C-alpha cells in the first residue's frame, strides 16, 4: 500500500512539473511573438529611415549638379 502512495505522490509531482513546464513554454512563446513584432516594427522603421537617407542623398547630388551648371553658365 505504501508503494502505491509513493507512486501516486510521484505521479502528482511529475504532473505538477509538466503543468509548470507547459505554462513556462506558453509564456516563452508569447515573449518570442512579442519580440518578433518589435523586430518587425524596428525593421520597418529602419527601412523608412534608409529611404529618407537615400532621398536626401539624391537631392544633395541633384542640387550639387544644378549649382555646378548655374556656376558654369554664370562664368561664361
C-alpha positions in Angstrom: 0.0 0.0 0.0 2.8 2.4 0.8 4.4 1.8 -2.6 1.1 2.8 -4.3 1.0 6.0 -2.2 4.6 6.8 -3.2 3.9 6.2 -6.8 0.8 8.4 -6.6 2.8 11.2 -5.0 5.5 10.8 -7.6 2.9 10.9 -10.3 1.3 14.1 -8.8 4.8 15.7 -8.6 5.6 14.9 -12.2 2.1 16.1 -13.3 2.7 19.4 -11.5 6.1 19.8 -13.0 4.7 19.2 -16.5 1.9 21.7 -16.0 4.5 24.3 -14.9 6.7 23.4 -17.9 3.7 23.9 -20.2 3.0 27.3 -18.7 6.6 28.3 -19.0 6.6 27.2 -22.6 3.5 29.2 -23.4 5.0 32.3 -21.7 8.1 31.8 -23.7 6.2 31.6 -27.0 4.3 34.7 -26.1 7.6 36.5 -25.3 9.1 35.4 -28.6 6.0 36.5 -30.5 6.2 39.9 -28.8 9.9 40.2 -29.7 9.2 39.3 -33.3 6.6 42.0 -33.5 9.0 44.5 -32.1 11.7 43.4 -34.5 9.3 43.7 -37.4 8.4 47.3 -36.3 12.1 48.2 -35.9 12.8 46.7 -39.4 10.1 48.8 -40.9 11.4 51.9 -39.2 14.9 51.2 -40.4 13.7 50.8 -44.0 11.8 54.1 -43.8 14.9 55.8 -42.4 17.0 54.3 -45.2 14.6 55.6 -47.8 14.7 59.1 -46.3 18.5 59.0 -46.3 18.7 57.8 -49.9 16.2 60.5 -50.9 18.2 63.2 -49.2 21.4 62.0 -50.8 19.8 62.1 -54.3 18.6 65.6 -53.6 22.0 66.7 -52.4 23.6 65.3 -55.7 20.8 66.9 -57.7 21.4 70.4 -56.2 25.1 70.0 -56.5 24.7 69.4 -60.2 22.3 72.3 -60.5 24.7 74.5 -58.6 27.5 73.4 -60.9 25.5 74.2 -64.0 24.5 77.6 -62.7 28.1 78.4 -61.8 29.3 77.1 -65.2 26.7 79.2 -67.1 27.5 82.3 -65.0 31.2 82.0 -65.7 30.6 82.2 -69.5 
